[in-house]
Amino acid sequence: MRRMKQVLVLVVMWAFAGTAAAQLRTIPKEAQLGEIRHLASMVVEIDGKPQQLSPGAQIRDPDNRLVVPGALAEKSQARYVLDATGMVHRVWILSPREKAALPPSPYPK
């Protein structure tokens, strides 16, 4: 019985670990908002404009896991930061919760 309780506690802790890790993500205030999709190798499209990914670029999914550019959904709402040369350096694909927290757009879709 004691062993069963230990296993149950470990399972519950493991279940909440993913949720806790996702909440620790911080997106810089200077990150721009855009709709992103993968075009080719190290090229993404942000709001209809092709942009080069920087060497060492990081793309994080809504659970804050690193993903390769080819794993991007067809179109994803994201925040991104450019490096000093104008290449896309960091990307955070927004979770439903982060999307809901966005200010309303002044332009109707």
C-alpha positions in Angstrom: 0.0 0.0 0.0 2.8 2.4 0.8 4.5 1.7 -2.5 1.2 2.5 -4.3 1.0 5.9 -2.5 4.6 6.7 -3.5 3.8 5.9 -7.2 0.7 7.9 -7.1 2.5 10.9 -5.6 5.2 10.7 -8.4 2.6 10.5 -11.1 0.8 13.6 -9.7 4.1 15.5 -9.5 5.1 14.5 -13.0 1.7 15.6 -14.3 2.0 19.1 -12.8 5.7 19.5 -13.8 4.8 20.3 -17.5 2.3 22.9 -16.5 4.7 24.5 -14.1 7.5 24.6 -16.7 5.2 26.3 -19.2 4.3 29.0 -16.7 8.0 29.9 -16.2 8.3 31.2 -19.8 9.0 34.9 -20.2 8.8 36.7 -23.5 10.7 40.0 -23.7 8.6 43.1 -23.8 10.4 44.2 -27.1 9.2 41.0 -28.9 7.1 41.9 -31.9 3.8 40.1 -32.7 3.3 38.4 -36.0 2.0 35.4 -37.8 4.8 32.9 -38.7 5.1 29.9 -41.0 8.1 27.9 -42.3 9.1 28.5 -45.9 12.4 26.7 -46.4 15.5 25.5 -44.5 16.4 28.7 -42.5 13.7 30.9 -43.9 10.3 31.8 -42.3 7.5 34.0 -43.3 6.3 36.6 -40.8 3.2 38.5 -41.8 3.6 37.6 -45.4 7.3 38.7 -45.6 10.1 36.1 -46.0 12.8 36.5 -43.2 16.0 34.7 -42.6 16.6 32.9 -39.3 19.8 33.8 -37.6 22.5 31.2 -36.9 21.5 29.7 -33.5 17.9 30.9 -33.8 15.5 29.4 -31.3 11.8 28.6 -31.9 9.8 27.7 -28.8 6.4 26.0 -29.0 3.5 26.9 -26.6 4.9 24.5 -24.1 8.3 26.3 -24.3 10.0 23.3 -26.0 12.5 24.0 -28.7 11.3 23.0 -32.2 12.9 23.0 -35.6 11.6 25.4 -38.2 10.0 22.6 -40.3 7.8 21.6 -37.3 5.9 24.9 -37.4 2.2 24.7 -38.0 1.0 26.2 -41.3 0.4 29.6 -39.6 1.1 30.3 -36.0 0.7 33.5 -34.0 4.0 34.3 -32.3 6.2 36.9 -30.8 9.7 37.2 -32.1 12.9 39.2 -31.7 15.4 40.2 -34.4 19.2 40.2 -33.9 21.5 43.1 -34.7 21.6 42.2 -38.4 17.8 42.0 -38.8 17.6 38.2 -38.8 14.9 36.4 -36.7 16.7 35.3 -33.6 14.1 34.1 -31.1 10.5 33.0 -31.6 7.8 32.1 -29.1 4.7 30.4 -30.6 1.8 31.7 -28.4 -0.3 29.4 -26.3 -4.1 29.9 -26.3 -3.7 31.6 -22.9 -1.1 34.1 -24.3 -3.3 34.8 -27.3 -6.3 35.5 -25.1 -4.1 38.0 -23.1 -3.2 40.0 -26.3 -4.7 43.5 -26.6 -7.5 43.7 -29.1 -6.4 44.5 -32.6 -7.5 47.9 -33.9 -8.0 46.4 -37.4 -10.8 43.9 -38.0 -9.9 40.7 -39.8 
